[in-house]
Amino acid sequence: MAIIDSHLHLITAGMLRRQRERMPSYRKKAADAARIRGKTLEERVKELESLTLEDHAKSWLDAFDTAGVEAGGFIAVGEGNEDLGQFVALNPKRLIGWGSLSDPRHPDAWRTVSRFRSLGLSGLKLYPPIQRFLPNDRALYPIYEAAAEAGLPILFHFGITVGMFYDLSFASPLPLSAPVKEFPEVTFLIAHFGAGFFRETLFLAYHTENVCVDTSGTNNWRDYYPGQPPLEQIFRDAVRAFGAKRILFGTDSTAFGGYRHHILKEQVEILNRIELSDEDRDAILAGNARRVLGLAVNPEGTPRL
């Protein structure tokens, strides 16, 4: 069974420091007092202080081998594109990079996106509730144009988040409905089934072919969703609306806690229960990620990993 985890997070001490430095001054005190899964930002930095990119790569590759994962797509904290490119270069057949932007509305943001391929990065990650923008803002269109020209998919985190500072007025995926029509050559992905905006996410499957979702994370947003639907029902509804060819598997694993084997196990068991064909199950677990992220496949159909 082939598995490609499309949604992982690379977090280094340097990335966390740069993220804090980019914060407005009025947020820095709050950031220092905030806790990331039970620990302060400074405590998290100290945990990672001694680890090199080579250490991170070895740790992840060992985890992949244990879990039976062929490759993984990593999102760097903050705009850590150079570090992420160096990380990917350590094993480009198994480590994949989602580049990011510190300010997607900046007039020169498109130039950063246009460099992603040269850095070895395969996609762009945007975060509207944290970065506080609407995806139908025309200021974002040069980014979409750059992504289209480079053949880069764009991954959005909408909905609720564990991020320290967020604004849920930017959390709905519905404003994405204009760009997905105006940039049909770009694949737009919505992480975590919309992270609480599941109904709105399903709407975006209507009359589109270039919108996908990923399954990543605990999906504990369901605790705040009417009826608290079981994850199996979320999968069934997503397959019904999007079809199996537009769903990508992910765990949302980070350095804090390591690889989420329990999420992989849970989701594979669900895929086995919902009576998918072998082809559709394999597409969700690996094939769709290969297509969207442009991973090489040999003539026998096995990825070159």
KEDREN-955090 format. One record per residue (C-alpha): residue number from 1; x, y, z; residue in one letter. Coordinates in nm, 3 decimals. Layout:
BEGIN
+------+---------+---------+---------+------+
: bado :       u :       v :       w : doke :
+------+---------+---------+---------+------+
:  NUM :       X :       Y :       Z :    A :
...
+------+---------+---------+---------+------+
//
This chain:
BEGIN
+------+---------+---------+---------+------+
: bado :       u :       v :       w : doke :
+------+---------+---------+---------+------+
:    1 :   0.000 :   0.000 :   0.000 :    M :
:    2 :   0.159 :   0.326 :  -0.115 :    A :
:    3 :   0.131 :   0.626 :   0.117 :    I :
:    4 :   0.232 :   0.988 :   0.058 :    I :
:    5 :   0.162 :   1.224 :   0.347 :    D :
:    6 :   0.080 :   1.555 :   0.181 :    S :
:    7 :   0.060 :   1.769 :   0.498 :    H :
:    8 :   0.348 :   1.786 :   0.746 :    L :
:    9 :   0.528 :   2.073 :   0.924 :    H :
:   10 :   0.899 :   2.149 :   0.934 :    L :
:   11 :   0.975 :   2.356 :   1.244 :    I :
:   12 :   1.327 :   2.470 :   1.333 :    T :
:   13 :   1.453 :   2.700 :   1.607 :    A :
:   14 :   1.554 :   2.957 :   1.347 :    G :
:   15 :   1.210 :   2.954 :   1.188 :    M :
:   16 :   1.040 :   3.015 :   1.522 :    L :
:   17 :   1.276 :   3.302 :   1.600 :    R :
:   18 :   1.220 :   3.467 :   1.261 :    R :
:   19 :   0.846 :   3.425 :   1.300 :    Q :
:   20 :   0.859 :   3.615 :   1.628 :    R :
:   21 :   1.082 :   3.886 :   1.480 :    E :
:   22 :   0.832 :   3.949 :   1.200 :    R :
:   23 :   0.546 :   4.003 :   1.444 :    M :
:   24 :   0.423 :   4.356 :   1.512 :    P :
:   25 :   0.565 :   4.485 :   1.841 :    S :
:   26 :   0.227 :   4.477 :   2.012 :    Y :
:   27 :   0.203 :   4.102 :   1.949 :    R :
:   28 :   0.547 :   3.999 :   2.070 :    K :
:   29 :   0.463 :   4.021 :   2.440 :    K :
:   30 :   0.148 :   3.817 :   2.383 :    A :
:   31 :   0.345 :   3.565 :   2.176 :    A :
:   32 :   0.598 :   3.523 :   2.456 :    D :
:   33 :   0.315 :   3.456 :   2.702 :    A :
:   34 :   0.124 :   3.222 :   2.471 :    A :
:   35 :   0.168 :   2.848 :   2.482 :    R :
:   36 :   0.216 :   2.613 :   2.187 :    I :
:   37 :   0.059 :   2.282 :   2.284 :    R :
:   38 :   0.138 :   2.348 :   2.649 :    G :
:   39 :   0.480 :   2.515 :   2.615 :    K :
:   40 :   0.593 :   2.872 :   2.559 :    T :
:   41 :   0.748 :   2.984 :   2.233 :    L :
:   42 :   1.088 :   3.014 :   2.401 :    E :
:   43 :   1.061 :   2.663 :   2.544 :    E :
:   44 :   0.985 :   2.530 :   2.197 :    R :
:   45 :   1.284 :   2.716 :   2.052 :    V :
:   46 :   1.513 :   2.561 :   2.313 :    K :
:   47 :   1.380 :   2.214 :   2.233 :    E :
:   48 :   1.490 :   2.256 :   1.873 :    L :
:   49 :   1.808 :   2.457 :   1.930 :    E :
:   50 :   2.058 :   2.175 :   1.879 :    S :
:   51 :   1.893 :   2.019 :   1.573 :    L :
:   52 :   2.035 :   2.077 :   1.224 :    T :
:   53 :   1.837 :   2.039 :   0.902 :    L :
:   54 :   2.019 :   1.707 :   0.857 :    E :
:   55 :   1.894 :   1.598 :   1.200 :    D :
:   56 :   1.538 :   1.692 :   1.107 :    H :
:   57 :   1.561 :   1.506 :   0.776 :    A :
:   58 :   1.697 :   1.189 :   0.938 :    K :
:   59 :   1.426 :   1.197 :   1.204 :    S :
:   60 :   1.149 :   1.233 :   0.947 :    W :
:   61 :   1.289 :   0.971 :   0.712 :    L :
:   62 :   1.322 :   0.723 :   0.999 :    D :
:   63 :   0.960 :   0.795 :   1.091 :    A :
:   64 :   0.854 :   0.744 :   0.728 :    F :
:   65 :   1.029 :   0.408 :   0.719 :    D :
:   66 :   0.856 :   0.298 :   1.039 :    T :
:   67 :   0.514 :   0.410 :   0.914 :    A :
:   68 :   0.555 :   0.281 :   0.559 :    G :
:   69 :   0.533 :   0.633 :   0.414 :    V :
:   70 :   0.710 :   0.692 :   0.083 :    E :
:   71 :   0.727 :   1.071 :   0.088 :    A :
:   72 :   0.588 :   1.375 :   0.266 :    G :
:   73 :   0.498 :   1.734 :   0.187 :    G :
:   74 :   0.636 :   1.983 :   0.440 :    F :
:   75 :   0.520 :   2.332 :   0.531 :    I :
:   76 :   0.781 :   2.554 :   0.696 :    A :
:   77 :   0.691 :   2.781 :   0.986 :    V :
:   78 :   0.687 :   3.142 :   0.871 :    G :
:   79 :   0.848 :   3.229 :   0.540 :    E :
:   80 :   1.125 :   2.973 :   0.576 :    G :
:   81 :   1.157 :   2.898 :   0.207 :    N :
:   82 :   1.538 :   2.891 :   0.187 :    E :
:   83 :   1.563 :   2.656 :   0.485 :    D :
:   84 :   1.286 :   2.441 :   0.344 :    L :
:   85 :   1.462 :   2.425 :   0.008 :    G :
:   86 :   1.783 :   2.308 :   0.178 :    Q :
:   87 :   1.583 :   2.049 :   0.374 :    F :
:   88 :   1.415 :   1.914 :   0.060 :    V :
:   89 :   1.751 :   1.896 :  -0.118 :    A :
:   90 :   1.872 :   1.644 :   0.142 :    L :
:   91 :   1.639 :   1.383 :  -0.013 :    N :
:   92 :   1.427 :   1.535 :  -0.292 :    P :
:   93 :   1.267 :   1.202 :  -0.376 :    K :
:   94 :   1.106 :   1.175 :  -0.031 :    R :
:   95 :   1.096 :   1.531 :   0.106 :    L :
:   96 :   0.860 :   1.775 :  -0.066 :    I :
:   97 :   0.822 :   2.146 :   0.013 :    G :
:   98 :   0.520 :   2.376 :   0.034 :    W :
:   99 :   0.661 :   2.729 :   0.019 :    G :
:  100 :   0.502 :   3.017 :   0.209 :    S :
:  101 :   0.474 :   3.395 :   0.223 :    L :
:  102 :   0.504 :   3.629 :   0.520 :    S :
:  103 :   0.260 :   3.875 :   0.359 :    D :
:  104 :   0.057 :   3.745 :   0.063 :    P :
:  105 :  -0.076 :   4.096 :  -0.008 :    R :
:  106 :   0.268 :   4.250 :  -0.052 :    H :
:  107 :   0.314 :   4.382 :  -0.408 :    P :
:  108 :   0.629 :   4.172 :  -0.454 :    D :
:  109 :   0.492 :   3.849 :  -0.307 :    A :
:  110 :   0.452 :   3.702 :  -0.655 :    W :
:  111 :   0.828 :   3.733 :  -0.706 :    R :
:  112 :   0.884 :   3.504 :  -0.408 :    T :
:  113 :   0.643 :   3.248 :  -0.553 :    V :
:  114 :   0.815 :   3.266 :  -0.893 :    S :
:  115 :   1.138 :   3.149 :  -0.721 :    R :
:  116 :   0.988 :   2.838 :  -0.561 :    F :
:  117 :   1.085 :   2.599 :  -0.838 :    R :
:  118 :   1.447 :   2.715 :  -0.826 :    S :
:  119 :   1.445 :   2.641 :  -0.453 :    L :
:  120 :   1.308 :   2.292 :  -0.513 :    G :
:  121 :   0.964 :   2.372 :  -0.372 :    L :
:  122 :   0.652 :   2.213 :  -0.519 :    S :
:  123 :   0.360 :   2.422 :  -0.393 :    G :
:  124 :   0.242 :   2.727 :  -0.198 :    L :
:  125 :   0.071 :   2.730 :   0.144 :    K :
:  126 :  -0.150 :   3.024 :   0.245 :    L :
:  127 :  -0.318 :   3.082 :   0.583 :    Y :
:  128 :  -0.607 :   3.336 :   0.564 :    P :
:  129 :  -0.714 :   3.333 :   0.935 :    P :
:  130 :  -0.355 :   3.400 :   1.044 :    I :
:  131 :  -0.243 :   3.622 :   0.756 :    Q :
:  132 :  -0.578 :   3.803 :   0.752 :    R :
:  133 :  -0.674 :   3.825 :   0.389 :    F :
:  134 :  -0.959 :   3.710 :   0.169 :    L :
:  135 :  -0.859 :   3.485 :  -0.122 :    P :
:  136 :  -1.073 :   3.684 :  -0.368 :    N :
:  137 :  -0.875 :   4.002 :  -0.291 :    D :
:  138 :  -0.734 :   4.118 :  -0.626 :    R :
:  139 :  -0.402 :   4.185 :  -0.451 :    A :
:  140 :  -0.358 :   3.806 :  -0.442 :    L :
:  141 :  -0.405 :   3.758 :  -0.815 :    Y :
:  142 :  -0.038 :   3.814 :  -0.909 :    P :
:  143 :   0.041 :   3.524 :  -0.672 :    I :
:  144 :  -0.212 :   3.302 :  -0.848 :    Y :
:  145 :  -0.067 :   3.404 :  -1.183 :    E :
:  146 :   0.285 :   3.317 :  -1.066 :    A :
:  147 :   0.161 :   2.981 :  -0.935 :    A :
:  148 :  -0.013 :   2.910 :  -1.265 :    A :
:  149 :   0.300 :   2.992 :  -1.463 :    E :
:  150 :   0.516 :   2.769 :  -1.242 :    A :
:  151 :   0.261 :   2.487 :  -1.222 :    G :
:  152 :   0.233 :   2.514 :  -0.844 :    L :
:  153 :  -0.071 :   2.397 :  -0.643 :    P :
:  154 :  -0.191 :   2.626 :  -0.363 :    I :
:  155 :  -0.287 :   2.487 :  -0.022 :    L :
:  156 :  -0.514 :   2.696 :   0.204 :    F :
:  157 :  -0.578 :   2.657 :   0.575 :    H :
:  158 :  -0.921 :   2.796 :   0.642 :    F :
:  159 :  -1.131 :   2.745 :   0.956 :    G :
:  160 :  -1.016 :   2.713 :   1.314 :    I :
:  161 :  -0.650 :   2.684 :   1.402 :    T :
:  162 :  -0.412 :   2.636 :   1.694 :    V :
:  163 :  -0.219 :   2.942 :   1.575 :    G :
:  164 :  -0.159 :   3.204 :   1.843 :    M :
:  165 :  -0.325 :   3.492 :   1.657 :    F :
:  166 :  -0.612 :   3.439 :   1.419 :    Y :
:  167 :  -0.923 :   3.613 :   1.295 :    D :
:  168 :  -1.209 :   3.383 :   1.203 :    L :
:  169 :  -1.370 :   3.651 :   0.988 :    S :
:  170 :  -1.111 :   3.538 :   0.728 :    F :
:  171 :  -1.172 :   3.167 :   0.791 :    A :
:  172 :  -1.442 :   3.080 :   0.536 :    S :
:  173 :  -1.335 :   2.915 :   0.211 :    P :
:  174 :  -1.629 :   3.066 :   0.019 :    L :
:  175 :  -1.429 :   3.369 :  -0.108 :    P :
:  176 :  -1.210 :   3.117 :  -0.290 :    L :
:  177 :  -1.502 :   3.051 :  -0.529 :    S :
:  178 :  -1.396 :   3.336 :  -0.761 :    A :
:  179 :  -1.024 :   3.250 :  -0.797 :    P :
:  180 :  -1.091 :   2.880 :  -0.860 :    V :
:  181 :  -1.302 :   2.979 :  -1.160 :    K :
:  182 :  -1.063 :   3.247 :  -1.283 :    E :
:  183 :  -0.753 :   3.027 :  -1.251 :    F :
:  184 :  -0.873 :   2.684 :  -1.371 :    P :
:  185 :  -0.514 :   2.577 :  -1.442 :    E :
:  186 :  -0.423 :   2.605 :  -1.071 :    V :
:  187 :  -0.508 :   2.327 :  -0.827 :    T :
:  188 :  -0.644 :   2.479 :  -0.506 :    F :
:  189 :  -0.644 :   2.260 :  -0.194 :    L :
:  190 :  -0.832 :   2.309 :   0.131 :    I :
:  191 :  -0.664 :   2.156 :   0.435 :    A :
:  192 :  -0.832 :   1.963 :   0.717 :    H :
:  193 :  -1.163 :   1.928 :   0.528 :    F :
:  194 :  -1.209 :   2.304 :   0.587 :    G :
:  195 :  -1.140 :   2.284 :   0.963 :    A :
:  196 :  -1.496 :   2.358 :   1.072 :    G :
:  197 :  -1.615 :   2.508 :   0.744 :    F :
:  198 :  -1.694 :   2.168 :   0.600 :    F :
:  199 :  -2.031 :   2.268 :   0.452 :    R :
:  200 :  -1.871 :   2.562 :   0.273 :    E :
:  201 :  -1.586 :   2.342 :   0.155 :    T :
:  202 :  -1.830 :   2.096 :   0.000 :    L :
:  203 :  -1.997 :   2.385 :  -0.185 :    F :
:  204 :  -1.668 :   2.453 :  -0.364 :    L :
:  205 :  -1.688 :   2.112 :  -0.528 :    A :
:  206 :  -1.988 :   2.240 :  -0.725 :    Y :
:  207 :  -1.901 :   2.303 :  -1.091 :    H :
:  208 :  -1.525 :   2.287 :  -1.033 :    T :
:  209 :  -1.253 :   2.040 :  -1.119 :    E :
:  210 :  -0.955 :   2.220 :  -0.964 :    N :
:  211 :  -1.051 :   2.219 :  -0.594 :    V :
:  212 :  -0.924 :   1.940 :  -0.369 :    C :
:  213 :  -0.929 :   1.875 :   0.005 :    V :
:  214 :  -0.682 :   1.711 :   0.237 :    D :
:  215 :  -0.767 :   1.486 :   0.530 :    T :
:  216 :  -0.490 :   1.605 :   0.759 :    S :
:  217 :  -0.485 :   1.634 :   1.135 :    G :
:  218 :  -0.698 :   1.517 :   1.421 :    T :
:  219 :  -1.000 :   1.690 :   1.263 :    N :
:  220 :  -1.110 :   1.780 :   1.615 :    N :
:  221 :  -1.296 :   2.075 :   1.464 :    W :
:  222 :  -1.583 :   1.825 :   1.457 :    R :
:  223 :  -1.621 :   1.882 :   1.832 :    D :
:  224 :  -1.750 :   2.232 :   1.749 :    Y :
:  225 :  -1.954 :   2.130 :   1.445 :    Y :
:  226 :  -2.333 :   2.073 :   1.464 :    P :
:  227 :  -2.406 :   1.708 :   1.534 :    G :
:  228 :  -2.037 :   1.627 :   1.598 :    Q :
:  229 :  -2.024 :   1.395 :   1.293 :    P :
:  230 :  -1.791 :   1.095 :   1.308 :    P :
:  231 :  -1.484 :   1.120 :   1.087 :    L :
:  232 :  -1.611 :   0.837 :   0.873 :    E :
:  233 :  -1.913 :   1.048 :   0.777 :    Q :
:  234 :  -1.683 :   1.337 :   0.684 :    I :
:  235 :  -1.493 :   1.104 :   0.452 :    F :
:  236 :  -1.813 :   0.973 :   0.298 :    R :
:  237 :  -1.946 :   1.324 :   0.234 :    D :
:  238 :  -1.614 :   1.440 :   0.088 :    A :
:  239 :  -1.598 :   1.143 :  -0.148 :    V :
:  240 :  -1.958 :   1.204 :  -0.253 :    R :
:  241 :  -1.897 :   1.573 :  -0.331 :    A :
:  242 :  -1.538 :   1.578 :  -0.459 :    F :
:  243 :  -1.485 :   1.221 :  -0.572 :    G :
:  244 :  -1.190 :   1.013 :  -0.459 :    A :
:  245 :  -0.955 :   1.176 :  -0.713 :    K :
:  246 :  -0.966 :   1.511 :  -0.533 :    R :
:  247 :  -0.883 :   1.404 :  -0.176 :    I :
:  248 :  -0.525 :   1.394 :  -0.045 :    L :
:  249 :  -0.415 :   1.212 :   0.269 :    F :
:  250 :  -0.223 :   1.392 :   0.544 :    G :
:  251 :  -0.152 :   1.372 :   0.917 :    T :
:  252 :  -0.045 :   1.730 :   1.004 :    D :
:  253 :   0.251 :   1.588 :   1.199 :    S :
:  254 :   0.516 :   1.819 :   1.346 :    T :
:  255 :   0.846 :   1.784 :   1.530 :    A :
:  256 :   0.644 :   1.826 :   1.850 :    F :
:  257 :   0.500 :   1.480 :   1.910 :    G :
:  258 :   0.657 :   1.314 :   1.608 :    G :
:  259 :   0.483 :   1.130 :   1.330 :    Y :
:  260 :   0.113 :   1.074 :   1.397 :    R :
:  261 :   0.091 :   0.701 :   1.339 :    H :
:  262 :  -0.252 :   0.693 :   1.505 :    H :
:  263 :  -0.398 :   0.929 :   1.245 :    I :
:  264 :  -0.256 :   0.720 :   0.961 :    L :
:  265 :  -0.405 :   0.405 :   1.117 :    K :
:  266 :  -0.744 :   0.567 :   1.179 :    E :
:  267 :  -0.778 :   0.706 :   0.829 :    Q :
:  268 :  -0.665 :   0.387 :   0.654 :    V :
:  269 :  -0.923 :   0.194 :   0.855 :    E :
:  270 :  -1.194 :   0.441 :   0.750 :    I :
:  271 :  -1.093 :   0.415 :   0.384 :    L :
:  272 :  -1.118 :   0.037 :   0.411 :    N :
:  273 :  -1.465 :   0.061 :   0.566 :    R :
:  274 :  -1.628 :   0.297 :   0.319 :    I :
:  275 :  -1.608 :   0.045 :   0.038 :    E :
:  276 :  -1.384 :   0.231 :  -0.201 :    L :
:  277 :  -1.229 :   0.053 :  -0.495 :    S :
:  278 :  -0.859 :  -0.025 :  -0.459 :    D :
:  279 :  -0.790 :   0.239 :  -0.723 :    E :
:  280 :  -0.978 :   0.510 :  -0.533 :    D :
:  281 :  -0.823 :   0.421 :  -0.198 :    R :
:  282 :  -0.476 :   0.426 :  -0.353 :    D :
:  283 :  -0.552 :   0.763 :  -0.513 :    A :
:  284 :  -0.638 :   0.919 :  -0.176 :    I :
:  285 :  -0.338 :   0.768 :   0.002 :    L :
:  286 :  -0.079 :   0.845 :  -0.263 :    A :
:  287 :  -0.185 :   0.887 :  -0.626 :    G :
:  288 :  -0.352 :   1.225 :  -0.591 :    N :
:  289 :  -0.049 :   1.369 :  -0.414 :    A :
:  290 :   0.174 :   1.243 :  -0.693 :    R :
:  291 :  -0.044 :   1.415 :  -0.951 :    R :
:  292 :  -0.098 :   1.743 :  -0.765 :    V :
:  293 :   0.263 :   1.780 :  -0.651 :    L :
:  294 :   0.411 :   1.656 :  -0.976 :    G :
:  295 :   0.602 :   1.362 :  -0.830 :    L :
:  296 :   0.779 :   1.138 :  -1.078 :    A :
:  297 :   0.632 :   0.795 :  -1.152 :    V :
:  298 :   0.819 :   0.526 :  -1.344 :    N :
:  299 :   0.662 :   0.330 :  -1.635 :    P :
:  300 :   0.555 :   0.050 :  -1.402 :    E :
:  301 :   0.353 :   0.297 :  -1.198 :    G :
:  302 :   0.577 :   0.294 :  -0.892 :    T :
:  303 :   0.700 :   0.634 :  -0.769 :    P :
:  304 :   1.071 :   0.697 :  -0.799 :    R :
:  305 :   1.150 :   0.720 :  -0.430 :    L :
+------+---------+---------+---------+------+
//
